[in-house]
Amino acid sequence: MAISYREENFVVIELGSHTTRATIDTTDINRLPTVAIRTRAGVLKQDIGALPVSSDSEIVEKQNGIHANDMPDKDEAPEASVKAEEGDEGYMDANDEQEGSELNYVFGSALDTAEEGTVTQTVDIICGGFVSDWDAMSAFLRHIITKELGVRISSNFSPILFSVPPLWPKTDLESLTQIAFEELNAPSILIVEQPLLAMYGNNAATGLVVDFGHSATTVTAILDSAIQWSCIAQSEVAGAAVTERLHQLLQEDRALCAEFGDDGIPVEFAVALKESGLCKIQLLPEGDDSDSELAFQGKKYKVKADVLDRAARILITPDDGKSVGVASLMKQAVLGCETEKRAALWE
């Protein structure tokens, strides 16, 4: 018997080095993702069990399962459905628990607010565009599906579209497929490279896709909807480098340092400034020192425009003497293609 899928059950997960975004229900393709969570896991102490968390951040999980305290009695399980019952976020019945690693993981806001000493280490699940810990990735995806999107593992009728970085090797794609079918109980999946989806989103089939990620900047050449694998250029100078450079420049501003007091300017301020949209390369008239204003922790701070410009320019002209800027990456990607096809990429 053929299975017909409903658009309101479709799940889309975009995996990023810093942030992973996800949504369920693709009936409105213009709707923004409903989930944006840091791609990071905290490993809990083995003797802690489960953290006391609120209903809106109940995300302590075991690898390949959840803590027994989070599961209802089997007799109380409702009839099979795709989503959890309203008011019972991330509901799963007893069939959702599977045996696996004894490691307990915590994600999102629960990780940020975890008490000191409860988390033994934090793991960046994706580093440099590649998965660094597949056990953490498995628990992370299970958390997104069950807790954030409210899908029940035991009765999962939600096809999953994974948007992944372009340089993942075949072994990583196989591992992701295995997690989707064996751990998430997905009825079907589709794995598509992020540059290709970006090209489709712009209604184009040929071009260059520049992705400024957290830990890597990647330029991908696409010809007639086909990624040119030998023409992908990548640099480690990316969002994290911009944050570091911005923080250094802010610390050189004595007036701004005085406003923060003895504690100095926190890195969180640099991150908030970068993500505000104010940190960008600007074409400023010579001598223009106009300020930008940012509200941070209930107070407004002024930052000089040239600081914001200089921080972002590290993407174009890296100062480490080893990395190349985005213009060189684009040239490298184009020159890697066949001669007669290069013109189409520059258009």
C-alpha positions in Angstrom: 0.0 0.0 0.0 1.4 3.4 -1.0 1.9 6.0 1.7 0.7 9.5 1.0 2.5 12.2 3.0 0.8 15.5 4.1 2.6 18.8 3.7 1.8 19.7 7.3 3.9 16.8 8.5 7.0 17.5 6.4 10.1 18.4 8.5 13.1 20.4 7.3 16.3 20.5 9.2 19.2 22.8 8.2 22.5 21.7 10.0 25.0 24.5 10.6 28.2 24.8 12.6 26.8 27.4 14.9 23.0 27.2 14.6 20.7 24.5 13.4 17.3 25.5 12.1 14.2 23.3 11.8 10.5 23.5 11.0 7.5 21.3 10.5 4.6 22.0 8.1 5.7 23.2 4.6 2.2 24.3 3.5 3.5 27.9 3.7 7.0 27.9 2.1 7.5 31.6 3.1 7.2 30.8 6.8 10.5 31.2 8.7 11.9 28.2 10.6 10.2 27.7 14.0 13.3 26.3 15.7 16.8 27.9 15.9 19.1 26.1 18.3 22.8 26.2 18.9 24.6 23.2 17.4 26.2 22.3 20.7 25.7 19.7 23.4 26.5 19.5 27.0 27.5 16.2 28.6 26.0 15.8 32.0 27.6 14.1 35.0 26.8 10.4 35.1 25.4 10.6 38.6 23.0 13.5 37.9 20.2 11.7 36.0 17.9 14.5 34.7 18.1 18.2 35.2 14.9 19.9 36.6 13.8 21.9 33.6 10.7 23.8 32.7 8.1 22.6 30.2 9.4 25.0 27.5 13.0 23.8 27.8 12.6 20.2 28.7 15.5 18.9 26.7 17.6 16.6 28.7 18.2 13.4 26.7 20.0 10.2 26.6 21.8 9.0 23.5 19.2 7.0 21.5 16.5 7.7 24.1 15.2 10.0 26.8 15.4 9.9 30.6 12.8 7.6 32.2 11.4 10.4 34.2 10.3 12.2 31.0 8.1 9.3 29.8 4.5 8.7 30.6 3.2 5.3 31.6 2.5 3.0 28.8 -1.2 2.7 29.7 -1.6 6.4 29.4 -0.2 6.7 25.9 -2.7 8.2 23.4 -3.5 6.8 20.1 -0.7 7.1 17.5 -0.4 10.6 16.1 2.3 12.6 14.4 2.4 15.5 16.9 2.3 15.5 20.6 -0.9 16.4 22.4 -1.3 20.1 23.0 0.2 21.2 26.3 2.4 18.1 26.5 5.4 19.3 24.5 7.7 16.6 23.1 5.4 13.9 24.3 6.7 10.3 23.7 5.3 7.0 24.8 7.3 4.1 26.3 8.0 2.7 22.9 10.1 5.8 22.1 12.9 4.7 24.6 15.7 2.6 23.1 18.8 1.3 24.7 22.0 3.1 23.8 24.9 5.0 25.2 24.8 6.0 28.9 25.8 9.6 28.1 23.2 12.2 29.0 23.1 15.3 26.9 21.5 18.7 27.3 20.8 21.3 24.6 19.6 24.8 24.0 18.5 27.0 26.8 18.8 24.2 29.3 22.5 24.0 28.6 22.9 27.8 28.9 21.1 27.8 32.3 22.6 24.5 33.7 23.9 24.8 37.2 27.7 24.9 37.7 29.2 21.4 38.0 26.3 19.6 36.3 27.9 19.7 32.8 31.3 18.0 32.5 32.0 19.4 29.0 30.4 21.1 26.0 30.7 19.7 22.5 30.5 21.6 19.3 28.7 19.0 17.2 29.8 20.4 13.9 33.3 21.9 13.6 34.7 23.3 10.4 31.7 22.1 8.5 32.1 18.5 9.6 30.5 16.4 12.3 32.8 16.0 15.3 30.7 13.7 17.5 28.1 11.4 16.0 26.7 10.3 19.4 25.9 13.9 20.2 24.5 14.5 16.7 22.1 11.5 17.2 20.9 12.8 20.5 20.7 16.4 19.1 18.5 15.4 16.1 16.3 13.3 18.4 15.8 16.3 20.7 14.9 18.5 17.7 12.3 16.0 16.4 10.7 15.1 19.7 11.1 18.1 22.0 11.2 21.1 19.6 8.9 19.8 16.8 6.7 17.5 18.9 6.9 14.4 16.7 6.5 11.0 18.3 9.2 8.6 17.4 7.0 5.5 17.7 4.5 6.9 15.2 6.6 9.2 13.0 4.9 10.0 9.7 7.0 13.0 9.0 9.4 12.8 6.0 12.6 14.7 6.7 14.6 17.0 4.4 18.2 17.5 5.7 20.1 20.5 4.4 23.8 19.8 4.9 27.2 21.4 4.1 28.5 20.5 0.6 31.8 18.8 1.6 30.3 16.1 3.8 31.9 12.7 2.7 29.8 9.7 1.8 30.4 8.1 5.2 28.9 11.1 7.0 25.8 11.0 4.7 25.5 7.3 5.5 25.7 8.0 9.2 23.0 10.7 8.9 20.8 8.3 7.0 21.2 5.6 9.6 20.3 8.0 12.4 17.2 9.1 10.5 15.8 5.7 9.9 17.0 3.8 13.0 16.8 6.5 15.7 14.2 8.9 14.4 12.0 6.3 12.7 11.6 8.6 9.7 9.4 7.1 6.9 11.6 8.8 4.2 14.4 11.3 4.0 16.0 13.6 1.4 19.6 15.0 1.9 20.4 18.0 -0.2 23.5 20.2 -0.1 22.9 23.7 1.2 24.3 25.6 -1.8 22.0 23.7 -4.1 19.0 24.7 -2.0 20.2 28.3 -2.0 20.3 28.2 -5.8 16.8 26.8 -6.0 15.6 29.4 -3.6 16.8 32.1 -6.0 15.1 30.5 -9.0 18.5 29.8 -10.6 20.3 26.8 -11.9 23.8 28.2 -12.5 26.0 30.4 -10.3 28.3 30.8 -7.4 27.0 30.3 -3.8 29.0 32.1 -1.1 28.3 30.8 2.4 29.7 32.8 5.4 29.3 30.2 8.1 30.5 30.2 11.7 33.7 28.3 11.3 34.2 28.2 7.5 33.5 30.3 4.4 32.6 28.2 1.4 32.2 29.1 -2.2 30.5 26.5 -4.4 30.2 26.5 -8.2 26.9 25.1 -9.5 26.3 24.5 -13.2 22.8 23.4 -14.5 21.8 22.4 -10.9 24.9 20.2 -10.5 27.5 21.0 -7.9 31.0 21.1 -9.3 32.7 19.1 -6.5 36.2 19.8 -7.7 35.5 23.6 -7.7 34.5 24.1 -4.0 36.8 26.6 -2.3 36.8 27.0 1.5 38.5 29.2 4.1 38.5 29.0 7.9 38.1 32.8 8.1 34.4 33.1 8.8 31.9 34.3 11.4 34.0 33.3 14.4 36.9 35.3 13.0 34.7 38.3 12.6 33.5 38.0 16.2 37.1 37.7 17.5 38.3 40.7 15.4 35.3 42.8 16.4 35.9 42.1 20.1 39.5 43.1 19.7 38.5 46.4 18.1 35.9 47.1 20.7 38.4 46.7 23.5 40.6 49.4 21.9 37.7 51.9 22.3 38.5 53.4 25.7 35.2 55.3 26.0 33.2 52.1 25.4 35.4 50.1 27.9 34.7 52.7 30.5 31.0 52.2 30.1 31.3 48.5 30.8 33.5 49.1 33.9 36.1 46.8 35.4 34.7 43.6 33.9 35.5 44.8 30.4 33.6 44.3 27.2 32.1 40.7 27.1 32.3 38.6 24.1 28.5 38.4 24.2 28.4 42.0 23.3 30.5 41.5 20.2 28.3 38.6 19.2 25.1 40.6 19.7 26.6 43.5 17.7 27.6 41.2 14.8 24.2 39.5 14.7 22.3 42.9 14.9 23.0 43.6 11.2 25.1 46.6 12.0 28.4 44.9 11.4 28.9 45.1 7.7 31.3 46.5 5.1 30.4 50.1 4.5 31.3 52.6 1.9 32.0 55.6 4.2 33.0 59.1 3.1 36.5 59.9 4.3 36.5 61.2 7.8 33.0 59.9 8.5 32.9 58.6 12.1 29.2 58.3 12.6 28.2 56.0 15.4 25.8 53.1 15.5 23.7 52.3 18.6 23.0 48.9 20.1 20.8 48.0 23.1 22.5 45.3 25.2 21.3 44.0 28.6 18.9 47.0 29.1 21.4 49.7 28.2 22.3 51.4 24.9 25.9 51.6 23.7 27.4 53.6 20.8 29.9 52.0 18.4 31.9 53.7 15.7 31.1 52.8 12.2 34.7 52.3 11.2 35.0 49.5 13.9 32.1 47.7 12.3 33.6 48.1 8.9 37.0 46.9 9.9 35.7 43.8 11.6 33.8 42.7 8.6 36.6 43.3 6.2 38.6 40.4 7.6 36.4 38.3 5.3 37.9 40.1 2.3 41.5 40.7 3.5 42.4 38.2 6.2 45.3 39.4 8.4 46.8 36.0 9.4 49.0 35.9 6.3 47.8 32.3 5.4 44.1 32.4 4.6 42.6 33.9 1.4 39.7 36.4 1.2 36.3 35.7 -0.3 37.3 37.3 -3.7 40.2 34.8 -4.1 37.9 31.9 -3.1 35.4 32.9 -5.8 38.2 33.2 -8.4 39.5 29.8 -7.3 36.1 28.2 -7.7 35.5 29.6 -11.1 38.9 28.8 -12.5 38.4 25.2 -11.4 35.5 24.8 -13.9 35.8 24.1 -17.6 37.0 27.1 -19.6 33.8 27.4 -21.7 31.6 27.4 -18.7 33.3 30.0 -16.6 31.5 32.9 -18.2 28.1 31.6 -17.0 29.4 31.8 -13.4 30.4 35.4 -13.6 27.1 36.6 -15.0 
